[in-house]
């Protein structure tokens, strides 16, 4: 089954592009907006509408496979590719991707994705968002051409077994960390709430006291609202480097002391902390996270650290995993470019005994979320992010329902 055309359309994402550096420097939130001047190149405001590009591959029998190019909320930060604006990058897809794919047989996700990954323009790879969306469309095309589910294509090509159970879903609250936590608890999310702790003064506290109070509230809220005492979700909080900012990025004892306090506050629930420090450099970030991981392990502090910033590419993920920089690694799906890299990253983490969190960003689309579910059902990471958006309901619904469809369809086939 040949690909006969490539068509692009501009799209919106489920959230916004945010200038992380400007926010860290003190940009003030004002309703849904931020007041202040952007710092990162390409931004016209501290917060601006997220954009996507839908890439549609027309097959010779008339079927249309598609995927969505999208970039993370904090584009241009932490070593990532620059801001992704549709009008800037549709011409690049039409010029470089369309001639590459038209006429190709939709017979191998792995082969075609690698072709896209290896495409260079002026000595550089295509933007991560382009590679992300185009390879989603390729996976869909191969699945349609062979009459398989996308997860079955991944499993067949990478020697995996499609999960017979739901992957635990991690939900994110945005700044509405109280009301949205209620939604998560009532829906039975297995991992929650993210919480968006991205400012020391207003969200962590100079001595960590604001976050500690929130963890206590969250613990009590789960126990109050849950309908079943067996519901014991994992508390996963992203602190965006603020613990290091408050206690010292290289003061591992002080950070560990604070994490021990949070561990006690969270009991009886298990706690994960994402991005405890951000030292603005890949090598230094790995070393700092490795040292803090060792400090916690040596002291028997049962808090899992999750690597995120400066752990963007497949090579980065392998580097952090090899050095045990964190107990779990976020595989931030748009940052890896081709979704074939997502598959390999999850499998590599599992091989190394490191937790695999197949994440992403609120700033994606329903389509990229659905395709990511298929990758997860084939590779079975420890958790998958509910996305896009920060409203909880929509992202959780999209991810949950796609997994449920996969399980139902495969069970029906097996029963025939």
C-alpha positions in Angstrom: 0.0 0.0 0.0 1.7 3.2 -1.2 1.6 6.7 0.2 0.4 8.9 -2.6 0.1 12.3 -1.0 1.0 14.3 2.1 -1.4 17.1 3.3 -0.9 19.5 6.2 -3.3 21.6 8.2 -2.7 24.1 11.0 -4.1 23.1 14.4 -4.4 24.2 18.0 -3.1 22.3 20.9 -4.7 21.6 24.3 -2.8 24.3 26.1 -0.3 27.1 25.6 3.4 27.8 25.0 4.9 29.2 28.1 8.3 31.0 28.4 9.7 29.0 31.4 12.7 31.3 31.9 10.4 34.4 32.1 8.2 32.6 34.6 11.2 31.6 36.7 12.4 35.2 36.5 9.2 36.4 38.1 6.5 36.9 35.4 3.3 37.4 37.3 0.2 35.3 36.5 -2.9 37.3 35.8 -6.0 35.1 35.3 -5.0 32.7 32.5 -2.3 35.0 31.2 1.2 36.1 32.5 2.2 39.7 32.8 5.8 40.4 31.8 8.2 40.4 28.9 9.3 37.1 27.2 12.9 36.0 27.6 13.2 33.0 25.4 13.8 33.6 21.7 10.7 33.3 19.4 8.1 34.1 22.1 5.9 37.2 21.5 4.4 36.9 25.0 5.2 34.9 28.2 2.2 32.8 27.4 0.8 32.3 23.9 -1.6 29.9 22.2 -0.2 26.5 21.4 0.0 25.4 17.8 0.2 22.1 16.0 0.3 20.8 12.5 -1.8 17.8 11.4 0.1 15.7 8.8 -2.2 13.5 6.7 -0.8 10.7 4.6 -3.1 9.7 1.8 -2.9 6.0 0.9 -3.5 4.6 -2.6 -6.8 3.0 -1.5 -8.1 6.4 -0.3 -7.5 5.8 3.4 -6.0 8.7 5.3 -3.6 8.2 8.1 -2.7 11.1 10.3 -0.6 12.4 13.2 -0.1 15.7 14.9 3.2 17.7 15.1 3.3 19.4 18.5 5.9 20.7 20.9 6.1 20.9 24.7 4.6 23.8 26.7 8.1 25.0 27.7 9.5 25.1 24.2 13.0 26.5 23.9 13.9 25.7 27.5 16.1 23.0 28.9 18.0 22.4 25.7 14.9 21.9 23.6 14.2 22.9 20.0 12.8 26.4 19.5 9.2 27.6 19.5 7.0 25.6 17.1 4.7 27.8 15.0 2.7 26.2 12.3 3.2 28.8 9.6 6.9 28.6 10.0 7.1 24.8 9.6 4.4 23.7 7.2 6.6 24.8 4.3 9.4 22.6 5.7 7.2 19.5 5.8 6.0 20.2 2.2 9.5 20.7 1.0 11.4 17.9 2.8 8.9 15.3 4.0 6.4 15.1 1.1 9.0 14.1 -1.5 10.5 11.7 1.0 7.3 9.8 1.7 5.2 10.0 -1.5 5.6 6.7 -3.4 6.9 4.8 -0.3 5.2 1.5 0.6 3.5 1.8 4.0 5.0 -1.5 5.1 7.4 -0.8 8.0 6.9 1.8 10.8 10.5 1.3 11.9 12.0 1.8 8.5 10.0 4.8 7.4 10.4 6.5 10.8 14.2 6.0 10.6 14.2 7.7 7.2 12.5 10.7 8.8 14.8 10.7 11.7 17.9 10.7 9.5 16.7 13.6 7.3 18.9 16.6 7.7 18.5 20.1 6.3 21.5 22.4 6.3 23.2 19.8 8.5 20.5 19.8 11.1 17.7 17.3 11.9 14.2 18.5 11.3 12.4 20.1 14.3 11.4 17.5 17.0 7.8 18.4 16.5 7.9 17.6 12.8 9.5 14.2 13.4 7.0 13.6 16.2 3.9 14.2 14.1 5.1 12.6 10.8 6.1 9.4 12.5 2.7 9.2 14.2 1.1 9.4 10.7 3.5 6.7 9.5 2.5 4.3 12.3 -1.1 4.9 11.5 -0.5 4.3 7.8 1.3 1.0 8.4 -1.5 -0.1 10.7 -4.2 0.8 8.2 -2.3 -0.8 5.3 -1.9 -4.1 7.3 -5.3 -4.0 9.0 -3.7 -4.0 12.5 -3.9 -1.8 15.5 -1.1 0.7 15.9 0.0 -1.0 19.1 0.1 -4.3 17.3 2.4 -2.8 14.6 4.8 -1.6 17.4 4.7 -4.9 19.2 5.4 -6.9 16.1 8.3 -4.7 14.9 10.0 -4.4 18.3 9.3 -7.9 19.8 6.9 -6.7 22.5 3.6 -8.1 23.8 0.6 -5.8 23.9 -0.6 -5.2 27.5 -3.7 -7.0 28.6 -4.2 -4.3 31.3 -4.6 -0.6 31.5 -1.3 1.4 32.0 -1.5 3.6 35.1 -2.5 7.1 34.1 -0.8 10.2 35.6 -3.0 13.3 35.6 -1.8 16.9 35.8 -3.6 19.7 37.6 -1.9 22.9 36.4 -2.2 25.7 38.9 -5.7 24.6 39.9 -4.1 22.0 42.1 -6.9 21.8 44.6 -10.1 21.5 42.6 -8.4 19.4 39.9 -7.1 17.0 42.5 -10.7 16.4 43.6 -11.5 15.4 39.9 -8.5 13.1 39.9 -9.5 11.3 43.1 -13.2 11.0 42.0 -12.1 9.5 38.7 -9.7 7.1 40.3 -6.5 8.3 38.7 -3.6 6.0 39.7 -1.0 8.8 39.8 -1.6 12.4 40.6 -1.5 15.5 40.7 1.6 17.0 39.1 0.7 20.3 40.9 3.0 22.7 38.9 5.3 23.8 41.7 7.3 26.2 39.6 7.9 29.2 42.0 9.7 29.1 45.3 8.0 32.1 46.9 4.4 31.3 46.0 4.3 27.5 45.5 7.2 25.8 47.3 7.9 28.2 50.2 11.3 29.5 51.1 11.7 26.6 53.5 9.4 24.2 51.5 6.5 24.8 53.9 3.9 25.7 51.2 4.4 22.4 49.3 4.5 20.4 52.6 1.2 21.9 53.5 -0.2 21.0 50.1 1.0 17.4 50.4 -0.7 17.1 53.8 -3.9 18.5 52.3 -3.7 16.1 49.4 -3.1 13.1 51.6 -6.2 14.0 53.7 -8.3 14.8 50.7 -7.7 11.4 49.1 -8.7 9.7 52.3 -11.8 11.8 52.6 -13.1 11.5 49.0 -12.1 7.9 48.0 -14.9 5.4 47.9 -12.6 2.4 48.4 -9.8 2.2 51.0 -7.9 0.1 48.4 -7.5 3.2 46.3 -3.9 4.3 47.0 -2.7 6.5 44.2 0.9 7.5 43.9 1.6 11.2 44.6 3.8 12.6 41.8 4.7 16.3 42.1 6.8 18.3 39.6 8.8 20.9 41.3 10.6 22.4 38.3 13.9 22.7 40.2 12.5 24.8 43.0 13.8 22.5 45.8 17.4 23.0 44.5 16.7 26.8 44.2 15.5 26.9 47.8 18.0 24.6 49.5 21.0 24.7 47.1 21.4 22.7 43.9 24.5 20.9 45.3 23.3 20.7 49.0 22.2 17.1 48.7 21.9 16.6 52.5 19.5 19.6 52.9 17.4 18.5 49.9 17.3 15.0 51.2 16.2 16.2 54.6 13.3 18.1 53.0 12.3 15.2 50.9 12.2 13.0 54.0 9.8 15.6 55.5 7.6 15.3 52.4 7.8 11.5 52.6 6.3 11.6 56.1 3.7 14.1 55.0 2.6 11.9 52.2 2.1 8.7 54.2 0.5 6.3 53.6 0.9 7.2 50.0 4.0 6.8 48.0 5.7 10.0 46.7 7.5 10.9 43.5 9.3 14.2 43.0 10.0 15.3 39.4 12.8 17.7 38.7 14.1 18.5 42.2 16.8 20.8 40.7 17.6 22.4 37.4 21.3 23.4 37.0 20.9 24.6 33.4 23.3 22.1 31.9 23.0 18.5 30.8 26.1 17.0 32.4 25.7 19.0 35.6 22.0 18.0 35.8 22.9 14.3 35.5 25.6 14.5 38.1 23.3 16.5 40.6 20.4 14.1 40.1 22.7 11.1 40.4 24.1 12.4 43.7 20.7 13.2 45.2 19.4 9.8 44.1 22.3 8.1 45.9 21.8 10.3 49.0 18.2 9.2 49.3 19.0 5.5 48.7 21.8 5.5 51.2 19.6 7.1 53.8 16.6 4.9 53.1 14.3 7.8 52.1 11.5 6.2 50.1 10.9 9.1 47.6 11.4 8.4 43.9 13.1 11.1 41.9 12.0 11.6 38.3 14.4 13.0 35.7 12.9 15.5 33.3 14.9 18.7 32.5 17.9 18.2 30.2 16.8 14.6 29.6 15.2 15.3 26.2 16.5 12.9 23.5 16.8 9.1 23.3 20.6 9.6 23.9 19.9 11.7 27.0 17.5 9.1 28.4 20.1 6.4 27.9 22.7 8.6 29.6 20.6 9.3 32.6 19.5 5.7 32.9 23.0 4.4 32.6 24.2 6.7 35.4 21.1 6.0 37.6 20.3 9.7 37.7 16.9 9.4 39.1 14.7 6.4 40.0 12.4 7.1 37.0 12.8 9.0 33.8 10.2 11.0 32.0 10.1 10.2 28.3 8.7 13.5 27.3 7.3 12.3 24.0 7.5 15.4 21.8 11.1 16.1 22.8 12.3 12.8 21.4 11.2 13.5 17.8 10.1 10.3 16.1 7.8 8.1 18.2 10.1 5.2 17.3 12.4 6.8 19.9 9.7 6.7 22.5 9.4 3.0 21.9 13.2 2.5 22.3 13.4 4.8 25.3 10.8 2.9 27.3 12.3 -0.5 26.4 15.8 0.8 27.3 14.7 2.1 30.8 13.0 -1.2 31.5 16.1 -3.1 30.5 18.2 -1.0 32.9 15.7 -1.3 35.8 14.8 2.4 35.7 11.2 3.5 36.0 9.8 4.5 32.6 7.2 7.3 32.6 5.9 7.9 29.1 5.0 11.5 29.5 4.6 14.4 27.2 3.0 17.8 27.6 -0.4 19.5 28.1 0.4 21.3 24.9 -0.3 18.3 22.6 -3.5 17.3 20.7 -6.0 14.5 21.1 -4.4 12.7 18.2 -0.8 12.7 19.5 -2.3 11.4 22.8 -4.1 8.5 21.1 -1.0 7.4 19.2 1.1 7.6 22.4 -1.4 5.3 24.0 -0.6 2.7 21.4 3.1 3.0 22.0 2.5 2.6 25.7 0.2 -0.5 25.3 3.0 -2.1 23.3 5.9 -1.3 25.5 4.2 -1.1 28.9 5.8 1.8 30.8 5.2 2.3 34.5 2.8 5.2 33.8 1.4 7.3 31.0 0.5 10.9 31.1 -3.2 12.0 30.6 -3.0 14.7 27.9 -3.5 17.2 26.4 -4.7 20.1 28.5 -4.7 21.0 32.2 -8.4 20.4 32.9 -8.0 16.7 33.9 -11.3 15.5 32.5 -10.5 15.8 28.8 -7.0 14.4 28.9 -7.9 11.5 31.2 -10.9 10.7 29.0 -8.8 10.6 25.8 -6.1 8.3 27.2 -8.4 6.1 29.2 -10.8 5.6 26.4 -8.1 4.8 23.8 -6.7 2.1 26.1 -10.1 0.7 26.8 -10.8 0.5 23.1 -7.6 -1.4 22.5 -8.3 -3.9 25.3 -11.9 -4.5 24.0 -11.0 -4.9 20.4 -8.2 -7.4 21.2 -10.4 -9.3 23.5 -13.1 -9.5 20.9 -10.7 -10.8 18.3 -9.3 -13.4 20.7 -12.8 -14.6 21.5 -13.7 -15.2 17.8 
